Amino acid sequence: MTGLRGVLFVGLPVAVILGFWLLARWEYRHGRDSHRQSFVARNGWPVVAFVVAAVGFWALVMIVLPQLYMVDFSFHPKLPPSQRGGPRDVYTLENYRYFLFGSTRSTASWNVTHITAFWLTIAVSMCITVLNFVICYPLAYFMAQVGTGSQVRKLMLLLIIPYWVNELLRAFAFNILFGTSGVLNVILLCTGVIASPIDFIGQDIALYSGLTYAYLLVMMFPLYNALESLDHNQIEAARDLGAPWWHVHLHVVMPFAKPGIASGCTLVFMLCAGALAAPLVLGGPKTLWFTPIVYDRFYQAFNWNQGAAYAIVLLLTCILFVMMVMRVFRVSLSEITR
Amino acid sequence: MSARTVQRLMMGFYVVLFFGFLFGPLLVMAVTAVNTAQYPQVLPFEGFTLDWFVVLLDDRNLVDGIRNSILIGVFVVLLSVPLGLAGAIVMTQIYDRARSLYYLVVVSPVLTPGIIIGISTVIFWRDVADSIGSESVYSGLFLATLGQSTFISAYCMLIFLSRLQRFDPSQREAALDLGATHTQVFFHILLPFLKPAVFSAALIAFLSSFENYNTTTFAILADKTLTTVLAGRVRQGTTPAISALAVLIIAITLAGAVLYEVLRRIEQRREQGRAKAAAMAERAEVAGGLAPAAALMSS
């Protein structure tokens, strides 16, 4: 770490903690609520020391500083350790330029492979998000509003059990299903539906259905939680007033479940766009997905700086998506992450 | 047939389809684990065998990976649960002006793709290790623990927050009025109240850590965990031994998930019982007898 960076990364935590402390002092002095005690008076010194140290370490050293450092890192060229901090260690846009235009030696004007993979990842992730919502909504609605207590408990248990199955194993299960001599092909061949095996993996059918499968339950639980708190009388009232069933869902149930829908959509999109296991296991040689490209920056090109730039592109995409969801559904961040 | 019967039939059909999709692939995988065929297949079923499970025991990498996964899981629990608890305490007491920024910072790891957390952790700590000249910081186990705890602490915090919302502050006031110090209130009132949340947070933390791949694959460096060994195997080619391993892992995680669910339901029932007792005590009090004290004792 060079001098400036060192100052930044040591100074920032100190400044943040000082800032919070000053804010707390100020609020305490000028607080409207005169009964309010200061943080220390309310908790006692030992607890305060633990809480401040723990949250300071977590929020700053584990969350904020690594992210900031990654941003800084992505604007530096790849250099051997001996030259880091030397005269060639300057700020550069090279890593981002590479994402858009590729190697300076290539003749194509755009880095077509990476850009296509990027847009395809986003588009497919969005489609899978919508698809997951469509698949989950009827069951979530049934469990939350229609089913009897014992039915719901049984269904819930059946849902919780597969929730924890690792995504690598889910991908592997789909590999067995969809392989050239996989179960699906064997069945189709035996029954005479097809004459020669279908290359599900090469055509990305395996990958897309594997991703849909992997994050199904991530959509289910927030959706169910949101629908569960809807008063069934509202649905009855809408029906009594003559609303057709799709009207009830579109204008009564879904607006109420907005936080749950937003929460499920954000999580599914983020997990899909950031999925690494499924593309590695279910991707064919020509599969385009963004995360394996990021992975290869690290483990094949050994260009960490470029990898950091690619990671930031992905991160920005996810941030934009979250902001978009918050805007479209008019929900706050705390409603999404509940 | 009435419209209602049709509706019910359609719903039943849909539920069967849904759970078929959910369990079908896993069942297929389980069958391939006990089929003697060299390639994971269901049809034709050539014969029942448990050999694929025995093969696993000889695999040194796998045994090392499992050991590391458990080790990291334990460290993650030890780190994430206190961090999550501290995070939740700050959240309930922080000034409104600062709360939204604080919330944004500590919840952001939940919404960040796992590979990005892994990447930023490795990049940051590599240079920290360089600049303080200590190579021991730059170790796979340490970084995997830190990287995973970044977002697992947030899970823990959310669990603690939902429990803290039901905390009755008058309990604290009562203890203080009776002369307890603030530290005593923390250890004798707040922590016991949070105990069930501590257990579920610990279990969730361990499960999340154990099955994590995206963050770990970057943060683990040259070491290996169960998931990274598994990923390597799966990419090399499919053999029934992987199916056998999958069945084992699923069995272990299921045991954890079921345990969690059982504990949660027991706790819920106990809570309901307590609420009922409290309501009864209150009713008795309103009625004006001496019963409340007795009712409280018995609850």
Interface residues (C-beta under 8 A of the other chain):
Chain A: M1 G6 F20 L23 A24 E27 F39 A41 R42 N43 G44 W45 P46 V47 F50 V51 A54 V55 F57 W58 A59 M62 I63 V64 L65 P66 Q67 Y69 M70 F73 P81 I135 P138 L139 F142 V146 L155 L157 L158 L159 I160 I161 P162 Y163 W164 V165 N166 E167 L168 L169 R170 A171 F172 A173 F174 N175 I176 L177 G179 S181 G182 V183 V186 I187 C190 Y213 L216 L217 T266 L267 M270 L271 A273 G274 A275 L276 A277 L280 V281 T291 V294 Y295 F298 W304 G307 A308 A311 L314 L315 C318 V322 L333 S334 I336 T337 R338
Chain B: M11 Y14 V15 F18 F19 F21 L22 F23 P25 L26 V28 M29 T32 Y39 P40 Q41 V42 L43 P82 L83 L85 A86 G87 I89 V90 Q93 Y95 R97 A98 S100 Y102 Y103 L104 V105 V106 V107 S108 P109 V110 L111 T112 P113 G114 I115 I116 I117 I119 S120 T121 I123 F124 W125 D127 V128 D130 S131 L146 S149 T150 S153 L158 T181 H182 T183 V185 F186 L207 E211 Y213 N214 T217 F218 T227 L230 A231 V234 R235 T238 I242 S243 A246 I249 I250 T253 L254 G256 A257 V258 E261
